[in-house]
Every structure is written in C-alpha cells, then in structure tokens.
C-alpha cells in the first residue's frame, strides 16, 4: 500500500511541475519575447518555436554603455551577426572594432568556427537587436557559457563612440 501511495505522490509531483512550466518564443527581438505561454508550440506573433523560459540564459547590455562595457571586459569576443554588407559598412550603421562577422543565417553551419570561444564572454549584436537575441540563444544552446546580447543593436550606438571601427575592409 505504501508503495502505491509513493507512486501516486511521484505522479502528482510530476504533473504539478509540468503544469508550472512556462514557455516563450525563441528570442526574436520582437515584442513577443517577454510573452509567456503555458504550453509548447509556436509563437502566434513571430511563429518561432516556443521553448522553456529557463532555457533562455544569455544576458544583455545597454548600447549606451557598450564602449565602457568592452573596456571593462578584457578578452571579450565581439560577434556581429549582420550580413557581410552591413558589417562592411554598406548599411547605415558602423561596426565595433575587432568584431567577428558570422551572419545569423549562417551561424548554425559555422558554429564550429567559434568553438574556441565557448568559455569566453561573447557579446552578440546586430542592427536593431532583432537577430542578435536569436543568435545569443543559439550560442547558449550549443554550450557557450557567457553570452551577452546588445539591446537595440548598432542603431542605438552613438556615431562618435570610440569603440566603433572607422575603416571597413575593402571588397
């Protein structure tokens, strides 16, 4: 009898803990990132897969403080997930000095190129923080330990900031 009672308690505990799970869309940078859902599925706004809230573990940094953040975090890896043209300055915004460019569309296939940085702090950014949250999530799901997303992206960084690259590579 005690054995059946313990099994029943275990089953009820499992049901209670699964009922408490909350889900959100894979971070997409849209307003729906903060919406919580009671079940897995697809986000009705951005149509991204819904994942457990606890699986989104990256941090964030304010773009107004980006240059100070870079200075105070030696060894920080800067990852620009915009397209090559955006990275090279063919779009409206500049880029950060010493950044690595891996477009978010290629990140999954090129993850191996970043393996050496798995235990380093990585700051991920794009133009408006629409692609970088997704890239940050992808990195954490692939074992990267210290990932930080720049909120607002390069569109929010002042044009005269001393951490901006002034020259872009020639094609």
Secondary structure by P-SEA (a helix, b strand, c coil): caaaaaaaaaaaaaaaaaaabbbbcccccccccccccccccccccccccccccccbbbbbbbccaaaaaaaacccbbbbbcccccccccccccccccbbbbbccccccccccccccccccbbbbbccccccaaaaaaaaaaacccbbbbbccccccccccccccccccccc
